[in-house]
Amino acid sequence: MAKKILLVDDSTTTLMMEEMILKQRTSYECVTAKDGLDAISRAVVESPDLVLMDVVMPRMNGFEACKRMRTESSLSQTPIILVTTRGEEEYVEAGFQSGCNDYITKPINGFELVTLLQSYLGE
Amino acid sequence: MNMMSEPPAKEKQKDSAQILGDQAKVYAARMRLQNAMDQADALDAIREIAGNLIGTEEVAVFKIDKKRSELWLYWSSGVDPNKHSVLEVHREPRLKQVLSGKPVFRLRLSTENLLSTDDPVNALIPVLVDGSACAVIVLFRLFPHKAEIEPVDREICEVLSNCAGRAVEPHQSR
């Protein structure tokens, strides 16, 4: 059965790009959400194998969504990778404190993205 | 043979993933602009493409006033509009090339700024409508972890040049 990834971003451009890369380079199934709140409800229903989530989003940002996902028993162990525009140490630290497993910076590099996801999910 | 280099198969895999990733960016940029619902959405598409695909949150669009030989600020995101309200062509030699329809990019090691502003300018992109420039998109400071405008960014800028007309000319067809 294909591994399922929840892609979360308020940018349709980013979602389109991520889906294109993953569909052509991997066998993962992709589902999407447009903000943190949407992501939590989608994650509870879909039980993804991994969440790839933007930080800056309307309604609920990625840090808060990550914290809340960790309180859901079904999502407490799910790998969460945050996508940030900032690679500064304090920003990354805030991500890890929210409970994420890893982070990747924008603009996303296709090879780095696939390699990172495969390190969590296998090829 | 360099002992530190990656095995050929791994290198090939990396190259093809990179190419695919770059193609995905260019495709997503084109689709986003072509599917923009109206002028406001087209301007938002420019902001989104700059931030998510190129790597800058500081972007501005200047409209060209050919009679007065100047460009006036039409829209911006992440920059102080009071600092960049008007660009005079005779004071900005790089703009002449842009007005002829060709983009200008700042080279990585260049200390010269593309415009006479305090803020670093990394790209000047003409917005073409019916083959001539009607506006210029200015990309200012890149993200700290982004060293320079890369080849794929230039391709995305070409998409911006050819598909962002609706952002400044609302009646422009898709």
Interface residues (C-beta under 8 A of the other chain):
Chain A: D9 S11 T12 T13 T14 M16 M17 M20 I21 Q24 R25 T85 R86 G87 E88 T105 K106 P107 I108 N109 G110 F111 L113 V114 T115
Chain B: K14 A17 Q18 L20 G21 D22 Q23 A24 K25 Y27 A28 A29 M31 R32 A45 E48 I49 G51 N52 L53 I54 G55 E57 F143 P144 H145 K146
